[in-house]
Amino acid sequence: MSEELPAYAERVLEAAERIPPGRVMTYGDVAEWLGEGGPRQVGRVMALYGGAVPWWRVVRADGVPLPGHERRALEHYRTEGTPLRLTAGGSGAPRLDMRRARWDGDPGQDGTRDEAHI
């Protein structure tokens, strides 16, 4: 495999880096924001190259932490103050409160400033 990152992967990773601490975007949100690809393509990029960016901020639409990485993701969410909720019945691992945690990509939301959209 080449050292050079595919252009689409670079754009996905740049999008992940722009998500403010304490907020998340779904795989589909990232694809829609970029205007190309889909949730599976974004997920593939994150699986292959996402370790160098805040991967825990790109999530499944159901708010369940990434299987196999739940503990690390929850540590990040708690540190960043990402809204969480208990699963139905209050048992099991917490999941993201998608209604409150989801970021729409607006650079002015949450006081962040961003000069250009990807």
All heavy atoms as an XYZ file, in Angstrom:
916
protein
N       0.846     -1.175      0.000
C       0.000      0.000      0.000
C       0.893      1.240      0.000
O       1.922      1.280      0.648
C      -0.928     -0.001      1.215
C      -1.877      1.164      1.201
S      -3.388      0.939      2.162
C      -2.775      0.764      3.797
N       0.492      2.235     -0.711
C       1.245      3.476     -0.845
C       1.227      4.278      0.446
O       0.290      4.208      1.227
C       0.615      4.293     -1.983
O       1.128      5.604     -1.983
N       2.288      5.071      0.657
C       2.356      5.967      1.817
C       1.352      7.103      1.675
O       0.926      7.675      2.662
C       3.775      6.537      1.937
C       4.820      5.518      2.295
C       4.804      5.156      3.760
O       4.464      6.011      4.586
O       5.123      4.006      4.072
N       1.018      7.461      0.430
C       0.127      8.589      0.184
C      -1.321      8.187      0.459
O      -1.782      7.130      0.043
C       0.268      9.049     -1.269
C      -0.453     10.338     -1.544
C      -0.137     10.867     -2.923
O       1.020     10.799     -3.335
O      -1.084     11.327     -3.582
N      -2.011      9.059      1.155
C      -3.404      8.832      1.508
C      -4.296      9.147      0.310
O      -4.088     10.157     -0.349
C      -3.753      9.774      2.665
C      -4.778      9.360      3.679
C      -4.456      8.038      4.313
C      -4.883     10.426      4.741
N      -5.290      8.303      0.014
C      -6.221      8.647     -1.061
C      -6.925      9.975     -0.747
O      -7.174     10.306      0.416
C      -7.221      7.486     -1.055
C      -6.514      6.365     -0.366
C      -5.582      7.008      0.616
N      -7.241     10.731     -1.804
C      -7.843     12.065     -1.633
C      -9.130     11.997     -0.811
O      -9.355     12.853      0.054
C      -8.090     12.710     -2.993
N      -9.983     11.024     -1.078
C     -11.233     10.916     -0.327
C     -10.947     10.673      1.154
O     -11.571     11.274      2.031
C     -12.124      9.801     -0.890
C     -13.439      9.663     -0.166
C     -14.428     10.635     -0.297
C     -13.694      8.576      0.670
C     -15.633     10.526      0.373
C     -14.895      8.455      1.339
C     -15.858      9.433      1.184
O     -17.061      9.326      1.858
N      -9.986      9.821      1.441
C      -9.627      9.534      2.840
C      -9.128     10.802      3.525
O      -9.481     11.064      4.680
C      -8.564      8.439      2.901
N      -8.344     11.598      2.837
C      -7.874     12.863      3.412
C      -9.044     13.760      3.786
O      -9.052     14.364      4.857
C      -6.958     13.597      2.433
C      -5.583     13.012      2.343
C      -4.666     13.837      1.460
O      -4.878     15.063      1.333
O      -3.737     13.246      0.901
N     -10.039     13.844      2.907
C     -11.199     14.698      3.180
C     -12.009     14.177      4.370
O     -12.472     14.963      5.204
C     -12.060     14.836      1.925
C     -11.390     15.695      0.856
C     -12.318     16.038     -0.283
N     -12.729     14.891     -1.072
C     -11.993     14.328     -2.036
N     -10.793     14.800     -2.322
N     -12.449     13.306     -2.716
N     -12.172     12.863      4.459
C     -12.898     12.277      5.591
C     -12.162     12.575      6.896
O     -12.773     13.002      7.886
C     -13.083     10.751      5.406
C     -13.588     10.102      6.696
C     -14.049     10.467      4.258
N     -10.859     12.387      6.908
C     -10.077     12.622      8.119
C     -10.072     14.104      8.499
O     -10.129     14.440      9.686
C      -8.658     12.092      7.946
C      -8.558     10.578      7.713
C      -7.109     10.168      7.500
C      -9.200      9.785      8.836
N     -10.035     14.987      7.519
C     -10.120     16.422      7.801
C     -11.469     16.757      8.437
O     -11.543     17.563      9.368
C      -9.925     17.239      6.528
C      -8.498     17.258      6.035
C      -8.348     17.919      4.672
O      -9.324     18.516      4.155
O      -7.241     17.842      4.115
N     -12.523     16.129      7.934
C     -13.854     16.356      8.515
C     -13.888     15.891      9.963
O     -14.411     16.589     10.836
C     -14.923     15.636      7.690
N     -13.322     14.719     10.236
C     -13.291     14.201     11.617
C     -12.543     15.154     12.541
O     -12.959     15.371     13.680
C     -12.647     12.812     11.644
N     -11.466     15.742     12.054
C     -10.689     16.675     12.873
C     -11.438     17.969     13.162
O     -11.148     18.640     14.146
C      -9.357     16.989     12.188
C      -8.414     15.817     12.220
C      -7.102     16.093     11.519
O      -7.079     16.857     10.531
O      -6.098     15.531     11.970
N     -12.397     18.329     12.343
C     -13.155     19.574     12.518
C     -14.315     19.448     13.505
O     -14.873     20.447     13.934
C     -13.690     20.055     11.178
C     -12.606     20.521     10.257
C     -13.173     20.838      8.888
N     -12.110     21.128      7.968
C     -11.946     22.293      7.366
N     -12.800     23.258      7.577
N     -10.944     22.481      6.547
N     -14.691     18.228     13.846
C     -15.796     18.036     14.785
C     -15.338     18.516     16.154
O     -14.321     18.059     16.665
C     -16.232     16.555     14.833
C     -16.642     16.072     13.439
C     -17.364     16.371     15.840
C     -16.820     14.567     13.332
N     -16.080     19.442     16.753
C     -15.655     19.981     18.050
C     -15.686     18.926     19.157
O     -16.509     18.001     19.126
C     -16.693     21.065     18.358
C     -17.420     21.319     17.089
C     -17.305     20.073     16.268
N     -14.819     19.066     20.163
C     -14.883     18.168     21.321
C     -16.285     18.209     21.934
O     -16.914     19.259     22.003
C     -13.848     18.767     22.289
C     -12.899     19.516     21.409
C     -13.750     20.051     20.280
N     -16.766     17.042     22.336
C     -18.088     16.960     22.939
C     -19.215     16.815     21.930
O     -20.380     16.738     22.310
N     -18.890     16.757     20.653
C     -19.899     16.606     19.602
C     -19.518     15.434     18.710
O     -18.362     14.984     18.700
C     -19.992     17.879     18.751
C     -20.294     19.139     19.546
C     -21.573     19.049     20.376
N     -22.769     18.873     19.617
C     -23.572     19.855     19.212
N     -23.280     21.105     19.511
N     -24.657     19.602     18.535
N     -20.461     14.921     17.931
C     -20.221     13.800     17.025
C     -20.945     14.023     15.705
O     -21.883     14.828     15.625
C     -20.690     12.455     17.638
C     -19.926     12.117     18.902
C     -22.198     12.445     17.882
N     -20.493     13.312     14.693
C     -21.200     13.209     13.412
C     -21.284     11.723     13.086
O     -20.372     10.955     13.421
C     -20.452     13.931     12.291
C     -20.463     15.443     12.394
S     -19.558     16.225     11.024
C     -20.901     16.469      9.861
N     -22.354     11.327     12.438
C     -22.469      9.945     11.997
C     -21.653      9.757     10.719
O     -21.282     10.724     10.051
C     -23.927      9.544     11.728
O     -24.398     10.262     10.582
C     -24.815      9.801     12.937
N     -21.418      8.506     10.382
C     -20.731      8.210      9.128
C     -21.489      8.833      7.959
O     -20.886      9.426      7.071
C     -20.613      6.693      8.915
C     -19.821      5.981      9.981
C     -20.432      5.087     10.849
C     -18.454      6.197     10.115
C     -19.709      4.426     11.820
C     -17.719      5.535     11.090
C     -18.356      4.658     11.933
O     -17.632      4.000     12.900
N     -22.804      8.722      7.991
C     -23.628      9.310      6.933
C     -23.576     10.826      6.926
O     -23.582     11.445      5.866
N     -23.518     11.439      8.113
C     -23.401     12.899      8.198
C     -22.122     13.369      7.513
O     -22.125     14.361      6.783
C     -23.350     13.374      9.654
C     -24.645     13.203     10.415
O     -25.710     13.053      9.787
O     -24.581     13.215     11.665
N     -21.021     12.668      7.759
C     -19.743     13.056      7.161
C     -19.829     12.946      5.638
O     -19.425     13.860      4.915
C     -18.575     12.220      7.725
C     -17.278     12.476      6.948
C     -18.379     12.508      9.211
N     -20.379     11.843      5.153
C     -20.512     11.664      3.705
C     -21.385     12.765      3.100
O     -21.047     13.335      2.055
C     -21.108     10.290      3.399
N     -22.493     13.074      3.760
C     -23.384     14.116      3.264
C     -22.689     15.479      3.284
O     -22.800     16.262      2.349
C     -24.655     14.163      4.116
C     -25.682     15.139      3.604
C     -26.948     15.108      4.433
O     -27.311     14.033      4.949
O     -27.572     16.177      4.562
N     -21.962     15.761      4.347
C     -21.263     17.027      4.479
C     -20.212     17.190      3.386
O     -20.034     18.259      2.827
C     -20.643     17.102      5.869
C     -20.206     18.462      6.285
C     -20.980     19.582      6.417
C     -18.884     18.855      6.649
N     -20.216     20.635      6.848
C     -18.925     20.217      7.000
C     -17.676     18.181      6.730
C     -17.805     20.915      7.408
C     -16.567     18.884      7.148
C     -16.632     20.230      7.476
N     -19.518     16.079      3.067
C     -18.511     16.108      2.010
C     -19.140     16.155      0.623
O     -18.506     16.576     -0.331
C     -17.603     14.884      2.101
C     -16.684     14.811      3.314
C     -15.970     13.463      3.346
C     -15.686     15.950      3.295
N     -20.382     15.672      0.529
C     -21.057     15.638     -0.763
C     -20.593     14.500     -1.653
O     -20.754     14.546     -2.870
N     -20.037     13.466     -1.042
C     -19.594     12.302     -1.814
C     -19.478     11.080     -0.912
O     -19.340     11.196      0.298
C     -18.255     12.570     -2.502
C     -17.118     12.852     -1.565
C     -15.816     13.154     -2.283
O     -15.431     12.394     -3.185
O     -15.191     14.161     -1.930
N     -19.554      9.912     -1.540
C     -19.467      8.671     -0.792
C     -20.716      8.433      0.028
O     -21.748      9.083     -0.153
N     -20.624      7.497      0.920
C     -21.739      7.157      1.790
C     -21.206      6.676      3.123
O     -19.989      6.660      3.353
N     -22.102      6.255      4.019
C     -21.669      5.820      5.346
C     -20.632      4.695      5.312
O     -19.685      4.705      6.095
C     -22.959      5.349      6.016
C     -24.059      5.982      5.251
C     -23.552      6.200      3.863
N     -20.800      3.759      4.419
C     -19.855      2.633      4.357
C     -18.469      3.092      3.932
O     -17.457      2.612      4.452
C     -20.363      1.545      3.418
C     -21.540      0.799      3.995
C     -22.050     -0.236      3.009
N     -23.289     -0.804      3.481
C     -23.407     -2.034      3.951
N     -22.352     -2.814      4.005
N     -24.565     -2.482      4.366
N     -18.404      4.018      2.989
C     -17.112      4.528      2.538
C     -16.415      5.301      3.665
O     -15.210      5.152      3.883
C     -17.263      5.419      1.305
C     -17.630      4.666      0.051
C     -19.115      4.330     -0.048
O     -19.948      4.819      0.706
N     -19.449      3.453     -0.982
N     -17.184      6.111      4.394
C     -16.624      6.854      5.518
C     -16.148      5.865      6.588
O     -15.044      6.005      7.136
C     -17.637      7.864      6.099
C     -17.129      8.465      7.407
C     -17.929      8.958      5.085
N     -16.954      4.861      6.886
C     -16.566      3.853      7.868
C     -15.298      3.122      7.475
O     -14.438      2.853      8.325
N     -15.163      2.827      6.206
C     -13.958      2.142      5.712
C     -12.720      3.017      5.910
O     -11.680      2.550      6.372
C     -14.137      1.775      4.240
C     -12.971      1.054      3.642
C     -12.936     -0.379      4.094
N     -11.883     -1.067      3.375
C     -11.166     -2.031      3.883
N     -11.417     -2.465      5.097
N     -10.222     -2.599      3.201
N     -12.844      4.292      5.563
C     -11.728      5.221      5.761
C     -11.360      5.288      7.239
O     -10.178      5.226      7.600
C     -12.066      6.630      5.220
C     -11.051      7.668      5.692
C     -12.160      6.622      3.704
N     -12.366      5.409      8.100
C     -12.086      5.516      9.531
C     -11.436      4.232     10.047
O     -10.538      4.284     10.888
C     -13.360      5.837     10.307
C     -13.943      7.213     10.013
S     -12.813      8.586     10.310
C     -12.608      8.469     12.082
N     -11.868      3.075      9.548
C     -11.285      1.803      9.985
C      -9.824      1.683      9.548
O      -8.984      1.183     10.299
C     -12.093      0.638      9.426
N      -9.510      2.159      8.358
C      -8.149      2.025      7.833
C      -7.200      3.115      8.321
O      -6.029      2.850      8.562
C      -8.175      2.040      6.299
C      -8.811      0.833      5.628
C      -8.894      1.058      4.126
C      -8.026     -0.434      5.945
N      -7.701      4.356      8.427
C      -6.813      5.491      8.658
C      -7.188      6.359      9.861
O      -6.492      7.320     10.163
C      -6.798      6.406      7.425
C      -6.546      5.706      6.117
C      -7.572      5.551      5.186
C      -5.290      5.199      5.804
C      -7.345      4.923      3.969
C      -5.057      4.566      4.600
C      -6.094      4.433      3.683
O      -5.865      3.808      2.493
N      -8.266      6.057     10.547
C      -8.807      6.950     11.557
C      -8.062      7.038     12.870
O      -8.369      7.894     13.691
N      -7.077      6.213     13.092
C      -6.367      6.214     14.367
C      -5.641      7.501     14.695
O      -5.374      7.782     15.857
N      -5.339      8.309     13.692
C      -4.582      9.542     13.910
C      -5.476     10.760     14.133
O      -4.968     11.856     14.325
C      -3.652      9.794     12.722
N      -6.776     10.569     14.082
C      -7.732     11.675     14.262
C      -8.692     11.301     15.393
O      -8.697     10.163     15.851
C      -8.518     11.969     12.961
C      -7.570     12.378     11.831
C      -9.382     10.794     12.549
N      -9.530     12.232     15.860
C     -10.490     11.892     16.923
C     -11.601     10.971     16.396
O     -12.732     11.375     16.162
C     -11.010     13.245     17.391
C     -10.718     14.195     16.290
C      -9.552     13.652     15.529
N     -11.256      9.700     16.216
C     -12.149      8.696     15.629
C     -13.443      8.538     16.411
O     -14.479      8.189     15.848
C     -11.426      7.347     15.530
C     -10.846      6.892     16.824
C      -9.584      7.117     17.262
C     -11.510      6.178     17.872
N      -9.404      6.578     18.520
C     -10.573      5.999     18.922
C     -12.805      5.671     18.036
C     -10.892      5.337     20.097
C     -13.123      5.017     19.208
C     -12.183      4.846     20.224
N     -13.415      8.783     17.705
C     -14.593      8.593     18.552
C     -15.679      9.615     18.241
O     -16.802      9.458     18.686
C     -14.204      8.653     20.031
C     -13.540      9.946     20.419
C     -14.156     11.066     20.910
C     -12.158     10.258     20.326
N     -13.233     12.062     21.128
C     -11.982     11.577     20.776
C     -11.038      9.545     19.913
C     -10.743     12.210     20.809
C      -9.800     10.168     19.954
C      -9.669     11.483     20.406
N     -15.379     10.641     17.475
C     -16.367     11.661     17.110
C     -17.120     11.323     15.829
O     -18.025     12.043     15.441
C     -15.692     13.027     16.974
C     -15.113     13.514     18.276
C     -14.510     14.879     18.121
N     -13.698     15.206     19.285
C     -12.661     16.020     19.264
N     -12.317     16.632     18.143
N     -11.975     16.247     20.355
N     -16.738     10.251     15.136
C     -17.452      9.774     13.945
C     -18.070      8.452     14.347
O     -17.356      7.487     14.654
C     -16.514      9.633     12.734
C     -17.293      9.187     11.510
C     -15.791     10.953     12.457
N     -19.412      8.406     14.372
C     -20.113      7.314     15.047
C     -21.235      6.717     14.210
O     -21.645      7.276     13.198
C     -20.696      7.820     16.386
C     -19.595      8.355     17.284
C     -21.762      8.882     16.171
N     -21.748      5.610     14.708
C     -22.939      4.992     14.128
C     -24.152      5.845     14.464
O     -24.192      6.510     15.502
C     -23.134      3.589     14.706
C     -22.036      2.650     14.348
C     -22.064      1.332     15.076
N     -23.355      0.929     15.606
C     -23.641     -0.284     16.018
N     -22.741     -1.227     15.972
N     -24.823     -0.571     16.505
N     -25.145      5.806     13.624
C     -26.344      6.627     13.816
C     -27.132      6.256     15.068
O     -27.864      7.094     15.600
C     -27.241      6.527     12.579
N     -26.972      5.034     15.576
C     -27.739      4.628     16.756
C     -27.093      5.078     18.066
O     -27.655      4.871     19.141
C     -27.987      3.124     16.768
C     -26.717      2.281     16.858
O     -25.611      2.850     17.000
O     -26.836      1.046     16.776
N     -25.899      5.681     17.994
C     -25.246      6.193     19.191
C     -24.507      5.160     20.020
O     -23.968      5.483     21.070
N     -24.459      3.925     19.557
C     -23.742      2.874     20.275
C     -22.253      3.014     19.966
O     -21.874      3.117     18.795
C     -24.250      1.472     19.865
C     -23.405      0.371     20.481
C     -25.709      1.314     20.244
N     -21.390      3.030     20.999
C     -19.950      3.138     20.738
C     -19.443      2.006     19.857
O     -19.991      0.897     19.853
C     -19.332      3.056     22.138
C     -20.409      3.534     23.047
C     -21.692      3.043     22.427
N     -18.395      2.282     19.133
C     -17.799      1.335     18.203
C     -17.465      0.021     18.905
O     -16.730      0.022     19.899
C     -16.532      1.950     17.605
C     -15.818      1.168     16.527
C     -16.704      1.019     15.286
C     -14.528      1.884     16.157
N     -18.032     -1.096     18.437
C     -17.766     -2.389     19.072
C     -16.267     -2.679     19.129
O     -15.540     -2.474     18.163
C     -18.485     -3.385     18.161
C     -19.569     -2.582     17.513
C     -18.974     -1.220     17.320
N     -15.824     -3.110     20.298
C     -14.422     -3.397     20.520
C     -13.628     -2.198     21.010
O     -12.499     -2.347     21.448
N     -14.222     -1.021     20.912
C     -13.545      0.206     21.339
C     -14.404      1.000     22.320
O     -14.152      2.178     22.552
C     -13.230      1.085     20.123
C     -12.350      0.410     19.126
N     -10.988      0.335     19.265
C     -12.645     -0.254     17.983
C     -10.476     -0.332     18.240
N     -11.468     -0.704     17.456
N     -15.410      0.339     22.891
C     -16.359      1.024     23.769
C     -15.676      1.736     24.941
O     -15.981      2.893     25.212
C     -17.400      0.044     24.329
C     -18.254     -0.634     23.306
C     -17.713     -1.986     22.857
O     -16.525     -2.279     23.086
O     -18.495     -2.747     22.261
N     -14.803      1.051     25.613
C     -14.172      1.615     26.808
C     -13.373      2.870     26.467
O     -13.507      3.898     27.117
C     -13.273      0.586     27.476
C     -12.689      1.085     28.786
C     -11.965      0.001     29.495
N     -12.929     -1.083     29.716
C     -12.825     -2.006     30.630
N     -11.794     -2.007     31.429
N     -13.722     -2.942     30.768
N     -12.554      2.789     25.432
C     -11.752      3.957     25.029
C     -12.639      5.096     24.560
O     -12.398      6.260     24.895
C     -10.768      3.570     23.925
C      -9.604      2.771     24.466
C      -8.560      2.388     23.443
N      -8.342      3.374     22.408
C      -8.085      3.070     21.139
N      -8.016      1.823     20.753
N      -7.876      4.015     20.259
N     -13.674      4.771     23.783
C     -14.576      5.818     23.300
C     -15.285      6.498     24.468
O     -15.354      7.735     24.524
C     -15.592      5.230     22.324
N     -15.793      5.707     25.419
C     -16.494      6.292     26.568
C     -15.572      7.175     27.405
O     -16.007      8.205     27.923
C     -17.130      5.196     27.417
C     -18.374      4.550     26.803
C     -18.789      3.313     27.601
C     -19.516      5.541     26.698
N     -14.304      6.801     27.516
C     -13.345      7.658     28.225
C     -13.234      9.018     27.531
O     -13.240     10.063     28.182
C     -11.966      6.996     28.286
C     -11.891      5.827     29.236
C     -10.551      5.096     29.155
O      -9.577      5.656     28.586
O     -10.484      3.972     29.656
N     -13.135      8.988     26.207
C     -13.065     10.243     25.442
C     -14.342     11.059     25.610
O     -14.291     12.277     25.813
C     -12.830      9.959     23.958
C     -11.447      9.497     23.636
N     -10.332     10.294     23.763
C     -11.003      8.303     23.174
C      -9.258      9.621     23.391
N      -9.638      8.401     23.033
N     -15.500     10.392     25.516
C     -16.777     11.112     25.643
C     -16.898     11.776     27.011
O     -17.312     12.928     27.118
C     -17.967     10.175     25.421
C     -18.003      9.545     24.046
C     -18.424      8.230     23.879
C     -17.615     10.248     22.911
C     -18.465      7.642     22.634
C     -17.648      9.658     21.661
C     -18.070      8.357     21.520
O     -18.109      7.773     20.283
N     -16.519     11.049     28.035
C     -16.615     11.617     29.394
C     -15.636     12.774     29.568
O     -15.986     13.794     30.151
C     -16.401     10.525     30.428
C     -17.593      9.578     30.488
C     -17.443      8.521     31.555
N     -18.658      7.739     31.651
C     -18.723      6.422     31.493
N     -17.626      5.725     31.265
N     -19.878      5.794     31.587
N     -14.431     12.642     29.061
C     -13.429     13.708     29.151
C     -13.899     14.963     28.422
O     -13.716     16.080     28.911
C     -12.083     13.233     28.561
O     -11.621     12.123     29.325
C     -11.044     14.339     28.576
N     -14.528     14.786     27.263
C     -14.960     15.923     26.446
C     -16.345     16.446     26.828
O     -16.777     17.455     26.296
C     -14.962     15.526     24.965
C     -13.586     15.238     24.433
C     -13.567     14.932     22.948
O     -14.657     14.817     22.316
O     -12.457     14.804     22.397
N     -17.042     15.734     27.701
C     -18.381     16.161     28.084
C     -19.422     15.895     27.019
O     -20.436     16.596     26.923
N     -19.216     14.868     26.215
C     -20.167     14.496     25.170
C     -21.433     13.956     25.830
O     -21.353     13.099     26.714
C     -19.564     13.422     24.249
O     -18.280     13.865     23.797
C     -20.458     13.145     23.058
N     -22.619     14.438     25.436
C     -23.858     13.961     26.048
C     -24.065     12.453     25.856
O     -23.991     11.942     24.747
C     -24.952     14.753     25.325
C     -24.259     15.969     24.816
C     -22.869     15.520     24.475
N     -24.306     11.762     26.955
C     -24.559     10.325     26.961
C     -25.915     10.059     27.583
O     -26.460     10.899     28.291
C     -23.486      9.598     27.775
C     -22.046      9.719     27.286
C     -21.085      9.141     28.311
C     -21.879      9.028     25.939
N     -26.439      8.865     27.343
C     -27.676      8.431     27.990
C     -27.579      6.937     28.246
O     -26.798      6.243     27.600
C     -28.900      8.767     27.153
C     -28.985      8.039     25.833
C     -30.229      8.470     25.047
N     -30.344      7.768     23.804
C     -30.893      6.583     23.628
N     -31.387      5.927     24.667
N     -30.974      6.021     22.446
N     -28.356      6.466     29.204
C     -28.394      5.035     29.483
C     -29.267      4.338     28.457
O     -30.193      4.938     27.905
C     -28.941      4.778     30.886
C     -28.049      5.254     32.027
C     -28.741      5.009     33.365
C     -26.701      4.562     31.992
N     -28.981      3.077     28.226
C     -29.814      2.299     27.316
C     -31.164      2.047     27.973
O     -31.340      2.272     29.172
C     -29.134      0.964     26.967
O     -28.829      0.285     28.177
C     -27.872      1.182     26.170
N     -32.101      1.573     27.218
C     -33.443      1.310     27.734
C     -33.375      0.437     28.976
O     -32.664     -0.555     29.017
C     -34.290      0.635     26.661
N     -34.091      0.824     29.996
C     -34.104      0.075     31.235
C     -32.945      0.409     32.152
O     -32.847     -0.131     33.240
N     -32.032      1.261     31.697
C     -30.911      1.690     32.524
C     -29.812      0.668     32.683
O     -28.900      0.846     33.469
N     -29.889     -0.431     31.935
C     -28.843     -1.444     32.054
C     -27.930     -1.366     30.837
O     -28.266     -0.794     29.816
C     -29.468     -2.838     32.147
O     -30.192     -3.116     30.974
N     -26.771     -1.946     30.968
C     -25.845     -1.967     29.849
C     -25.024     -0.694     29.766
O     -25.132      0.212     30.588
N     -24.172     -0.634     28.758
C     -23.266      0.502     28.578
C     -24.047      1.727     28.106
O     -25.035      1.609     27.392
C     -22.201      0.137     27.561
N     -23.582      2.905     28.503
C     -24.226      4.120     28.000
C     -24.003      4.249     26.500
O     -23.072      3.664     25.947
C     -23.534      5.252     28.749
C     -22.479      4.659     29.581
C     -22.498      3.185     29.400
N     -24.855      5.020     25.877
C     -24.692      5.326     24.458
C     -24.761      6.830     24.311
O     -25.145      7.534     25.230
C     -25.722      4.616     23.601
C     -27.146      5.064     23.835
C     -28.149      4.511     22.859
N     -27.992      3.083     22.667
C     -28.672      2.381     21.792
N     -29.563      2.945     21.031
N     -28.481      1.099     21.661
N     -24.398      7.301     23.161
C     -24.450      8.735     22.896
C     -25.883      9.222     22.868
O     -26.774      8.528     22.365
C     -23.782      9.049     21.556
C     -22.282      8.828     21.532
C     -21.795      8.664     20.108
C     -21.591      9.985     22.212
N     -26.121     10.394     23.394
C     -27.417     11.056     23.258
C     -27.343     11.815     21.938
O     -26.881     12.955     21.887
C     -27.654     12.006     24.432
C     -29.010     12.670     24.381
O     -29.625     12.725     23.289
O     -29.454     13.156     25.430
N     -27.735     11.162     20.865
C     -27.554     11.712     19.522
C     -28.297     13.035     19.325
O     -27.828     13.900     18.594
C     -27.969     10.690     18.464
C     -27.056      9.484     18.414
S     -25.315      9.891     18.085
C     -25.434     10.415     16.377
N     -29.419     13.192     19.973
C     -30.174     14.440     19.834
C     -29.346     15.625     20.305
O     -29.359     16.685     19.693
C     -31.487     14.333     20.606
C     -32.429     15.509     20.417
C     -33.722     15.343     21.202
N     -33.540     15.104     22.622
C     -33.204     16.038     23.522
N     -33.015     17.265     23.147
N     -33.061     15.716     24.789
N     -28.582     15.452     21.363
C     -27.800     16.549     21.942
C     -26.349     16.567     21.473
O     -25.731     17.627     21.430
C     -27.846     16.455     23.464
C     -29.258     16.703     23.992
C     -29.393     16.565     25.505
N     -28.221     16.889     26.273
C     -27.758     16.160     27.287
N     -28.385     15.074     27.654
N     -26.691     16.536     27.951
N     -25.793     15.404     21.119
C     -24.367     15.325     20.774
C     -24.083     15.573     19.293
O     -22.975     15.952     18.934
C     -23.819     13.949     21.159
N     -25.091     15.396     18.448
C     -24.855     15.463     17.004
C     -24.517     16.876     16.559
O     -25.197     17.830     16.907
C     -26.106     14.972     16.287
C     -25.873     14.508     14.891
C     -27.121     13.821     14.407
N     -26.877     13.068     13.209
C     -27.738     12.217     12.711
N     -28.889     11.996     13.321
N     -27.453     11.586     11.607
N     -23.462     16.981     15.761
C     -23.016     18.252     15.211
C     -23.399     18.308     13.746
O     -23.206     17.341     13.012
C     -21.499     18.369     15.378
C     -20.929     19.696     15.002
C     -21.273     20.910     15.519
C     -19.899     19.950     14.057
N     -20.502     21.907     14.950
C     -19.646     21.336     14.040
C     -19.144     19.135     13.206
C     -18.690     21.929     13.225
C     -18.188     19.721     12.402
C     -17.975     21.102     12.418
N     -23.950     19.438     13.310
C     -24.416     19.528     11.924
C     -23.359     20.040     10.952
O     -23.629     20.218      9.774
C     -25.676     20.379     11.836
C     -25.447     21.844     12.145
O     -24.289     22.250     12.362
O     -26.440     22.592     12.157
N     -22.150     20.277     11.434
C     -21.091     20.736     10.549
C     -21.028     22.235     10.393
O     -20.175     22.757      9.686
N     -21.924     22.954     11.076
C     -21.917     24.416     11.018
C     -20.697     24.906     11.782
O     -20.596     24.697     12.988
C     -23.203     24.958     11.631
C     -23.263     26.471     11.672
O     -22.302     27.130     11.216
O     -24.272     27.005     12.148
N     -19.753     25.588     11.085
C     -18.537     26.018     11.759
C     -18.777     26.986     12.906
O     -17.960     27.072     13.812
C     -17.703     26.677     10.669
C     -18.482     26.626      9.432
C     -19.771     25.923      9.689
N     -19.886     27.695     12.935
C     -20.154     28.634     14.013
C     -20.816     27.999     15.212
O     -20.868     28.586     16.284
N     -21.335     26.784     15.066
C     -22.004     26.096     16.168
C     -20.988     25.777     17.254
O     -19.852     25.429     16.968
C     -22.638     24.804     15.640
C     -23.511     24.109     16.635
C     -24.139     22.853     16.037
O     -24.036     22.581     14.869
N     -24.769     22.086     16.883
N     -21.366     25.898     18.492
C     -20.521     25.605     19.655
C     -19.347     26.557     19.796
O     -18.362     26.233     20.423
C     -19.969     24.175     19.606
C     -21.059     23.141     19.702
O     -22.142     23.460     20.204
O     -20.822     22.015     19.262
N     -19.433     27.713     19.149
C     -18.383     28.702     19.297
C     -17.124     28.404     18.507
O     -16.117     29.085     18.649
N     -17.157     27.370     17.658
C     -15.974     27.084     16.860
C     -15.948     28.008     15.660
O     -16.972     28.460     15.177
C     -15.965     25.619     16.371
O     -17.124     25.393     15.581
C     -15.929     24.652     17.538
N     -14.756     28.269     15.162
C     -14.609     29.109     13.989
C     -13.857     28.299     12.953
O     -12.888     27.637     13.255
C     -13.845     30.390     14.306
C     -14.528     31.186     15.374
C     -13.831     32.505     15.545
N     -14.912     33.470     15.517
C     -15.017     34.446     14.638
N     -14.113     34.660     13.767
N     -16.036     35.261     14.665
N     -14.314     28.389     11.749
C     -13.693     27.664     10.670
C     -13.821     28.523      9.423
O     -14.909     28.968      9.092
C     -14.404     26.323     10.499
C     -13.629     25.349      9.645
O     -12.580     25.725      9.095
O     -14.080     24.203      9.536
N     -12.736     28.746      8.742
C     -12.745     29.651      7.597
C     -13.388     29.049      6.354
O     -13.939     29.753      5.555
C     -11.311     30.091      7.268
C     -10.688     30.882      8.386
C     -11.475     32.130      8.748
O     -11.923     32.836      7.838
O     -11.667     32.377      9.944
N     -13.261     27.751      6.176
C     -13.750     27.163      4.931
C     -14.350     25.790      5.183
O     -13.880     25.036      6.009
C     -12.625     27.047      3.923
N     -15.380     25.495      4.455
C     -15.982     24.169      4.435
C     -15.116     23.299      3.545
O     -14.522     23.761      2.592
C     -17.400     24.298      3.877
C     -18.170     23.032      3.892
N     -18.607     22.442      5.054
C     -18.565     22.223      2.895
C     -19.277     21.345      4.746
N     -19.249     21.204      3.457
N     -14.994     22.041      3.849
C     -14.162     21.141      3.038
C     -14.727     21.091      1.636
O     -15.874     20.964      1.410
C     -14.120     19.724      3.656
C     -13.419     19.786      4.979
C     -13.411     18.765      2.736
C     -13.371     18.482      5.708
